[in-house]
Amino acid sequence: MDIVIDSCTGILIAKASVIEIFLKNYNILVTTEVYREILKGKEKLFKDALLFKKLKEENKIKIVKSDNILTKKLELDFNMGEGEASVIALGIKDKIIVATDNRQGRKAAEINNLPLIGSIEIIISLFKKNKIDYEKAITSLKILKEEGWFSNYLIEKGMEDIQNERS
């Protein structure tokens, strides 16, 4: 199953150390715009950027071109960045799942009736499918809390979902 992922979500699941597990279960597509955004961190030796470069070199993620005209239209219509807009454009064009934590990206995905997931949902899904254990799931959510811009409620709800699934 193909999933197109934006830079924020990609970086967060890399920092939470679940991207390689996620890749074993899904085909991750990254637009050229998003890949360019992520690789900016390589200059600062960010581990997530170096990991993405490695994953690309190993052909574990696929870099794809988005529709430039649709990307520009989405940027203007939803007041979002080029990376997020390119992800939504690819989702619309190829009718695939969009992975974003960006508020405007989620809004655009919902308006365009795209299947949508985010970092928290990815971790919960991996736990429910027994791809990661309870401790890994909780640790990953704690990393999202530290590294992301999530409200405490969303992280607590994710932890509650994992706890309920465990019971």
C-alpha positions as CSV (number, residue, x, y, z in Angstrom):
1,M,0.0,0.0,0.0
2,D,1.4,3.4,-1.0
3,I,1.5,6.3,1.4
4,V,2.8,9.8,0.6
5,I,4.4,11.4,3.6
6,D,5.3,15.1,4.3
7,S,8.5,16.3,5.9
8,C,7.1,16.9,9.4
9,T,5.6,13.4,9.7
10,G,8.6,11.8,8.1
11,I,11.0,13.5,10.4
12,L,8.9,12.8,13.5
13,I,8.5,9.0,12.8
14,A,12.3,8.9,12.0
15,K,13.0,10.6,15.4
16,A,10.6,8.2,17.1
17,S,12.6,5.3,15.5
18,V,9.6,3.7,13.8
19,I,10.1,4.7,10.2
20,E,12.0,1.5,9.2
21,I,9.3,-0.6,10.8
22,F,6.7,1.4,9.0
23,L,8.6,0.8,5.7
24,K,8.3,-2.9,6.2
25,N,4.5,-2.6,6.0
26,Y,3.9,0.2,3.6
27,N,5.5,1.8,0.5
28,I,6.5,5.3,1.5
29,L,6.5,7.9,-1.3
30,V,8.2,11.2,-0.8
31,T,7.8,14.1,-3.2
32,T,10.9,15.8,-4.5
33,E,9.8,18.9,-2.6
34,V,9.5,17.1,0.7
35,Y,12.8,15.2,0.1
36,R,14.6,18.5,-0.5
37,E,13.1,19.9,2.8
38,I,14.2,16.9,4.8
39,L,17.7,16.9,3.3
40,K,18.3,20.5,4.5
41,G,18.8,18.9,7.9
42,K,21.7,16.9,6.5
43,E,23.9,20.1,6.5
44,K,23.4,20.2,10.3
45,L,24.0,16.4,10.5
46,F,20.4,15.8,11.8
47,K,20.0,12.0,12.2
48,D,16.6,12.0,10.6
49,A,17.9,13.7,7.4
50,L,20.9,11.2,7.3
51,L,18.5,8.3,7.7
52,F,16.2,9.5,4.9
53,K,19.2,9.8,2.6
54,K,20.2,6.3,3.5
55,L,16.7,5.0,3.0
56,K,16.6,6.6,-0.5
57,E,20.0,5.1,-1.4
58,E,18.7,1.7,-0.3
59,N,15.6,2.2,-2.4
60,K,13.4,1.8,0.6
61,I,11.6,5.1,0.0
62,K,10.6,6.3,-3.4
63,I,11.1,9.9,-4.5
64,V,8.3,11.0,-6.8
65,K,7.4,14.2,-8.7
66,S,4.1,15.9,-7.9
67,D,1.9,18.0,-10.2
68,N,3.4,21.5,-10.1
69,I,0.3,23.3,-11.2
70,L,-1.9,21.5,-8.6
71,T,0.8,22.0,-5.9
72,K,0.8,25.8,-6.6
73,K,-3.0,25.9,-6.5
74,L,-3.1,24.1,-3.2
75,E,-0.4,26.3,-1.7
76,L,-2.5,29.3,-2.5
77,D,-5.9,27.8,-1.6
78,F,-4.9,26.4,1.7
79,N,-2.0,28.8,2.7
80,M,0.5,26.0,3.1
81,G,4.1,25.3,2.2
82,E,5.3,23.7,-1.0
83,G,6.1,20.4,0.6
84,E,2.7,19.9,2.2
85,A,1.0,21.1,-1.0
86,S,3.0,18.6,-3.1
87,V,1.9,15.7,-0.8
88,I,-1.8,16.6,-1.1
89,A,-1.4,17.1,-4.9
90,L,0.1,13.6,-5.2
91,G,-2.6,12.2,-2.9
92,I,-5.3,13.7,-5.1
93,K,-3.6,12.6,-8.4
94,D,-2.8,9.0,-7.4
95,K,-5.7,8.6,-4.9
96,I,-3.4,7.4,-2.1
97,I,-3.1,7.8,1.7
98,V,-1.6,11.1,2.9
99,A,0.5,11.2,6.0
100,T,0.7,14.7,7.5
101,D,0.5,16.3,10.9
102,N,0.3,19.8,9.4
103,R,-3.1,21.5,10.2
104,Q,-3.5,23.0,6.7
105,G,-2.4,19.7,5.1
106,R,-5.0,17.8,7.1
107,K,-7.7,20.3,6.3
108,A,-6.8,20.0,2.5
109,A,-6.8,16.2,2.7
110,E,-10.2,16.1,4.4
111,I,-11.7,18.6,1.9
112,N,-10.4,16.4,-0.9
113,N,-11.7,13.2,0.7
114,L,-8.2,11.7,0.9
115,P,-7.4,8.9,3.4
116,L,-5.4,10.6,6.1
117,I,-3.0,9.5,8.9
118,G,-0.4,11.3,11.1
119,S,2.5,10.4,13.3
120,I,0.4,9.4,16.3
121,E,-1.9,7.2,14.2
122,I,1.2,5.5,12.6
123,I,2.5,4.6,16.0
124,I,-0.9,3.3,17.3
125,S,-1.3,1.3,14.1
126,L,2.1,-0.3,14.4
127,F,1.3,-1.3,17.9
128,K,-2.2,-2.6,17.1
129,K,-0.6,-4.8,14.3
130,N,2.0,-6.1,16.8
131,K,4.8,-4.5,14.8
132,I,6.1,-2.7,17.9
133,D,5.6,-3.6,21.6
134,Y,4.0,-1.5,24.3
135,E,7.2,0.1,25.6
136,K,8.3,1.1,22.1
137,A,4.8,2.6,21.4
138,I,4.8,4.6,24.6
139,T,8.4,5.7,24.1
140,S,7.7,6.8,20.5
141,L,4.7,8.9,21.7
142,K,6.8,10.5,24.3
143,I,9.3,11.5,21.6
144,L,6.5,13.0,19.5
145,K,5.5,15.0,22.6
146,E,9.0,16.3,22.9
147,E,9.8,16.9,19.2
148,G,6.4,17.7,17.8
149,W,3.8,20.4,18.2
150,F,1.0,18.2,19.4
151,S,-1.4,19.2,22.1
152,N,-1.1,17.2,25.3
153,Y,-4.6,15.9,24.7
154,L,-3.6,14.2,21.4
155,I,-0.6,12.5,23.0
156,E,-2.6,11.4,26.0
157,K,-5.3,10.1,23.8
158,G,-2.8,8.1,21.8
159,M,-1.3,6.7,25.0
160,E,-4.9,5.8,26.2
161,D,-5.6,4.1,22.9
162,I,-2.4,2.0,23.3
163,Q,-3.3,1.2,26.9
164,N,-6.8,0.1,26.0
165,E,-5.5,-2.0,23.1
166,R,-3.1,-3.7,25.6
167,S,-5.8,-4.5,28.1
